Amino acid sequence: MARFRLVDKEKAPRPAKQSGRLAARMREFDAYVEQLATSKDKVGELMPDDGETARGLSLRISRAARRLNKNATTWVGKDGSVYFTIS
């Protein structure tokens, strides 16, 4: 089990800042969610690139939707692509 203790603010390490690449990737997925949110009769499709997994893409879409106060429903097709809707 994890151990918990209280630490003075001055003694705690500063939070790490997001790298430029991470922030750019977050903006990219935010844009996918925003585009689909305006198209009620469409479904988004993401095809994994080399080194990417369907699970990773699903997580990124879900997290982007949460950041934008929306709900995402994701599923993986037989072809390995990730499909999603935004509500």
N, CA and C atoms as a LAMMPS dump frame, in Angstrom:
ITEM: TIMESTEP
0
ITEM: NUMBER OF ATOMS
261
ITEM: BOX BOUNDS ff ff ff
-5.0000000000000000e+02 5.0000000000000000e+02
-5.0000000000000000e+02 5.0000000000000000e+02
-5.0000000000000000e+02 5.0000000000000000e+02
ITEM: ATOMS id mol type element x y z
1 1 1 N 0.847 -1.181 0
2 1 2 C 0 0 0
3 1 3 C 0.892 1.244 0
4 2 1 N 0.398 2.271 -0.634
5 2 2 C 1.16 3.52 -0.709
6 2 3 C 1.232 4.185 0.66
7 3 1 N 2.316 4.895 0.895
8 3 2 C 2.471 5.65 2.144
9 3 3 C 2.191 7.117 1.853
10 4 1 N 1.531 7.762 2.776
11 4 2 C 1.155 9.163 2.615
12 4 3 C 1.793 9.983 3.726
13 5 1 N 2.237 11.19 3.364
14 5 2 C 2.73 12.129 4.373
15 5 3 C 2.529 13.544 3.856
16 6 1 N 2.525 14.506 4.733
17 6 2 C 2.4 15.911 4.372
18 6 3 C 3.791 16.514 4.286
19 7 1 N 4.017 17.332 3.255
20 7 2 C 5.319 17.953 3.004
21 7 3 C 5.103 19.449 2.863
22 8 1 N 6.005 20.233 3.42
23 8 2 C 5.937 21.684 3.249
24 8 3 C 6.052 22.037 1.774
25 9 1 N 5.288 23.046 1.342
26 9 2 C 5.307 23.456 -0.06
27 9 3 C 6.71 23.794 -0.545
28 10 1 N 7.49 24.463 0.311
29 10 2 C 8.838 24.883 -0.103
30 10 3 C 9.759 23.688 -0.342
31 11 1 N 9.487 22.574 0.306
32 11 2 C 10.353 21.398 0.191
33 11 3 C 9.927 20.453 -0.933
34 12 1 N 8.734 20.642 -1.46
35 12 2 C 8.244 19.777 -2.533
36 12 3 C 8.867 20.191 -3.861
37 13 1 N 9.194 19.231 -4.74
38 13 2 C 9.739 19.585 -6.059
39 13 3 C 8.67 20.262 -6.919
40 14 1 N 9.106 21.116 -7.796
41 14 2 C 8.201 21.815 -8.705
42 14 3 C 7.613 20.805 -9.699
43 15 1 N 6.366 21.028 -10.137
44 15 2 C 5.794 20.135 -11.15
45 15 3 C 6.551 20.283 -12.468
46 16 1 N 6.695 19.176 -13.146
47 16 2 C 7.378 19.197 -14.447
48 16 3 C 6.472 19.858 -15.481
49 17 1 N 7.041 20.667 -16.328
50 17 2 C 6.274 21.306 -17.388
51 17 3 C 6.162 20.34 -18.563
52 18 1 N 5.094 20.508 -19.322
53 18 2 C 4.896 19.67 -20.494
54 18 3 C 5.908 20.057 -21.562
55 19 1 N 6.405 19.044 -22.225
56 19 2 C 7.327 19.329 -23.316
57 19 3 C 6.538 19.891 -24.497
58 20 1 N 7.22 20.516 -25.387
59 20 2 C 6.567 21.074 -26.569
60 20 3 C 5.903 20.012 -27.416
61 21 1 N 6.523 18.833 -27.502
62 21 2 C 5.948 17.744 -28.301
63 21 3 C 4.653 17.244 -27.684
64 22 1 N 4.624 17.11 -26.361
65 22 2 C 3.418 16.636 -25.692
66 22 3 C 2.286 17.637 -25.859
67 23 1 N 2.57 18.903 -25.676
68 23 2 C 1.548 19.937 -25.832
69 23 3 C 1.014 19.964 -27.265
70 24 1 N 1.884 19.769 -28.23
71 24 2 C 1.47 19.752 -29.634
72 24 3 C 0.561 18.558 -29.911
73 25 1 N 0.894 17.411 -29.35
74 25 2 C 0.072 16.216 -29.549
75 25 3 C -1.293 16.411 -28.894
76 26 1 N -1.322 17.032 -27.72
77 26 2 C -2.597 17.288 -27.046
78 26 3 C -3.456 18.227 -27.89
79 27 1 N -2.859 19.269 -28.451
80 27 2 C -3.604 20.198 -29.312
81 27 3 C -4.148 19.478 -30.551
82 28 1 N -3.35 18.561 -31.095
83 28 2 C -3.774 17.799 -32.273
84 28 3 C -5.051 16.998 -31.963
85 29 1 N -5.068 16.294 -30.839
86 29 2 C -6.234 15.49 -30.497
87 29 3 C -7.405 16.363 -30.068
88 30 1 N -7.137 17.495 -29.44
89 30 2 C -8.205 18.452 -29.118
90 30 3 C -8.889 18.909 -30.403
91 31 1 N -8.112 19.144 -31.44
92 31 2 C -8.666 19.59 -32.724
93 31 3 C -9.553 18.511 -33.341
94 32 1 N -9.153 17.232 -33.226
95 32 2 C -9.987 16.142 -33.75
96 32 3 C -11.347 16.14 -33.052
97 33 1 N -11.328 16.294 -31.728
98 33 2 C -12.569 16.291 -30.949
99 33 3 C -13.428 17.485 -31.342
100 34 1 N -12.834 18.664 -31.451
101 34 2 C -13.604 19.862 -31.799
102 34 3 C -14.212 19.748 -33.193
103 35 1 N -13.46 19.185 -34.152
104 35 2 C -13.991 19.02 -35.503
105 35 3 C -15.198 18.102 -35.502
106 36 1 N -15.093 17.004 -34.788
107 36 2 C -16.187 16.039 -34.783
108 36 3 C -17.377 16.53 -33.967
109 37 1 N -17.144 17.331 -32.948
110 37 2 C -18.231 17.837 -32.113
111 37 3 C -19.205 18.694 -32.914
112 38 1 N -18.731 19.308 -33.98
113 38 2 C -19.596 20.153 -34.808
114 38 3 C -20.294 19.359 -35.908
115 39 1 N -19.948 18.081 -36.071
116 39 2 C -20.54 17.234 -37.118
117 39 3 C -21.282 16.079 -36.465
118 40 1 N -22.562 16.262 -36.197
119 40 2 C -23.341 15.255 -35.476
120 40 3 C -23.58 13.987 -36.302
121 41 1 N -23.547 14.079 -37.632
122 41 2 C -23.826 12.914 -38.464
123 41 3 C -22.553 12.209 -38.942
124 42 1 N -21.415 12.526 -38.335
125 42 2 C -20.136 11.935 -38.728
126 42 3 C -19.531 11.148 -37.578
127 43 1 N -18.61 10.249 -37.919
128 43 2 C -17.827 9.47 -36.962
129 43 3 C -16.368 9.706 -37.303
130 44 1 N -15.535 9.902 -36.284
131 44 2 C -14.104 10.091 -36.518
132 44 3 C -13.399 8.75 -36.686
133 45 1 N -12.354 8.743 -37.491
134 45 2 C -11.542 7.539 -37.699
135 45 3 C -10.071 7.911 -37.57
136 46 1 N -9.346 7.16 -36.761
137 46 2 C -7.901 7.335 -36.619
138 46 3 C -7.223 6.02 -36.957
139 47 1 N -6.273 6.064 -37.867
140 47 2 C -5.527 4.876 -38.245
141 47 3 C -4.156 4.916 -37.582
142 48 1 N -3.817 3.917 -36.766
143 48 2 C -2.522 3.927 -36.077
144 48 3 C -1.357 3.951 -37.062
145 49 1 N -0.379 4.762 -36.742
146 49 2 C 0.858 4.844 -37.512
147 49 3 C 1.855 3.861 -36.903
148 50 1 N 3.02 3.724 -37.487
149 50 2 C 4.048 2.849 -36.93
150 50 3 C 4.345 3.254 -35.492
151 51 1 N 4.357 2.288 -34.597
152 51 2 C 4.669 2.556 -33.205
153 51 3 C 3.486 2.997 -32.369
154 52 1 N 2.315 3.171 -32.983
155 52 2 C 1.125 3.562 -32.239
156 52 3 C 0.204 2.355 -32.096
157 53 1 N -0.594 2.372 -31.036
158 53 2 C -1.569 1.31 -30.83
159 53 3 C -2.974 1.895 -30.834
160 54 1 N -3.928 1.048 -31.118
161 54 2 C -5.318 1.483 -31.091
162 54 3 C -5.695 1.928 -29.682
163 55 1 N -5.21 1.226 -28.689
164 55 2 C -5.511 1.589 -27.301
165 55 3 C -4.976 2.979 -26.968
166 56 1 N -3.761 3.279 -27.405
167 56 2 C -3.176 4.595 -27.166
168 56 3 C -3.98 5.703 -27.823
169 57 1 N -4.418 5.465 -29.055
170 57 2 C -5.226 6.469 -29.75
171 57 3 C -6.569 6.674 -29.044
172 58 1 N -7.173 5.577 -28.597
173 58 2 C -8.447 5.668 -27.881
174 58 3 C -8.296 6.489 -26.604
175 59 1 N -7.219 6.245 -25.87
176 59 2 C -6.968 7.003 -24.643
177 59 3 C -6.767 8.48 -24.926
178 60 1 N -6.02 8.804 -25.967
179 60 2 C -5.765 10.214 -26.287
180 60 3 C -7.047 10.941 -26.676
181 61 1 N -7.904 10.276 -27.432
182 61 2 C -9.184 10.885 -27.82
183 61 3 C -10.056 11.093 -26.589
184 62 1 N -10.123 10.087 -25.724
185 62 2 C -10.941 10.194 -24.511
186 62 3 C -10.441 11.316 -23.607
187 63 1 N -9.145 11.429 -23.456
188 63 2 C -8.567 12.487 -22.618
189 63 3 C -8.815 13.865 -23.215
190 64 1 N -8.695 13.971 -24.534
191 64 2 C -8.952 15.253 -25.198
192 64 3 C -10.411 15.657 -25.003
193 65 1 N -11.319 14.705 -25.118
194 65 2 C -12.734 15.004 -24.925
195 65 3 C -12.985 15.494 -23.5
196 66 1 N -12.37 14.84 -22.515
197 66 2 C -12.539 15.264 -21.124
198 66 3 C -12.006 16.677 -20.901
199 67 1 N -10.861 16.992 -21.521
200 67 2 C -10.307 18.345 -21.381
201 67 3 C -11.281 19.394 -21.903
202 68 1 N -12.068 19.001 -22.912
203 68 2 C -13.007 19.933 -23.55
204 68 3 C -14.435 19.769 -23.014
205 69 1 N -14.572 19.06 -21.888
206 69 2 C -15.883 18.831 -21.26
207 69 3 C -16.876 18.154 -22.189
208 70 1 N -16.409 17.153 -22.9
209 70 2 C -17.246 16.367 -23.804
210 70 3 C -17.06 14.888 -23.468
211 71 1 N -17.926 14.055 -24.01
212 71 2 C -17.822 12.61 -23.831
213 71 3 C -17.467 11.962 -25.157
214 72 1 N -16.54 11.036 -25.121
215 72 2 C -16.143 10.316 -26.325
216 72 3 C -16.515 8.841 -26.172
217 73 1 N -17.018 8.272 -27.242
218 73 2 C -17.242 6.839 -27.322
219 73 3 C -16.298 6.325 -28.395
220 74 1 N -15.436 5.379 -28.032
221 74 2 C -14.451 4.864 -28.984
222 74 3 C -14.626 3.363 -29.158
223 75 1 N -14.27 2.888 -30.332
224 75 2 C -14.239 1.452 -30.589
225 75 3 C -13.219 1.182 -31.688
226 76 1 N -12.741 -0.055 -31.71
227 76 2 C -11.723 -0.45 -32.684
228 76 3 C -12.386 -1.337 -33.726
229 77 1 N -12.195 -0.986 -34.978
230 77 2 C -12.752 -1.775 -36.071
231 77 3 C -11.882 -2.987 -36.373
232 78 1 N -12.378 -3.859 -37.211
233 78 2 C -11.637 -5.067 -37.593
234 78 3 C -10.337 -4.732 -38.302
235 79 1 N -10.291 -3.564 -38.923
236 79 2 C -9.085 -3.136 -39.646
237 79 3 C -8.043 -2.534 -38.732
238 80 1 N -8.348 -2.402 -37.417
239 80 2 C -7.391 -1.839 -36.468
240 80 3 C -7.502 -0.336 -36.284
241 81 1 N -8.386 0.29 -37.064
242 81 2 C -8.599 1.731 -36.908
243 81 3 C -9.461 1.996 -35.686
244 82 1 N -9.29 3.183 -35.11
245 82 2 C -10.08 3.609 -33.967
246 82 3 C -11.166 4.546 -34.491
247 83 1 N -12.414 4.243 -34.14
248 83 2 C -13.543 5.067 -34.518
249 83 3 C -14.073 5.724 -33.253
250 84 1 N -14.61 6.927 -33.375
251 84 2 C -15.105 7.612 -32.187
252 84 3 C -16.22 8.597 -32.527
253 85 1 N -17.088 8.793 -31.528
254 85 2 C -18.125 9.813 -31.6
255 85 3 C -17.963 10.72 -30.39
256 86 1 N -18.464 11.929 -30.498
257 86 2 C -18.383 12.917 -29.428
258 86 3 C -19.798 13.365 -29.083
259 87 1 N -20.08 13.422 -27.794
260 87 2 C -21.4 13.912 -27.359
261 87 3 C -21.222 14.907 -26.239
